[in-house]
């Protein structure tokens, strides 16, 4: 855990920074410099939801691009984010044979 606290660009709250950049590129540096641990954890949950809902495969370049677009929308409010239809949540049942 990092002891460094700063004002997060997403939530505008003071919080601990990430220990290290999540990616070895400029975007990773940007996230490390401006996103708190709490917002990063929220993104990871959202990413899992997107991957499960849309059946994404991180080996597919188009799927990775979609996740990166959503990451930028979620963390930096740049662009749009994909919506997850939760209208059937809790109503689907599995029928065993």
PyMOL commands that set and color helices and strands:
alter all, ss='L'
color gray80, all
select helices_A, chain A and resi 26-34+37-54+61-76
alter helices_A, ss='H'
color red, helices_A
select strands_A, chain A and resi 5-7+14-16
alter strands_A, ss='S'
color yellow, strands_A
deselect
rebuild
show_as cartoon
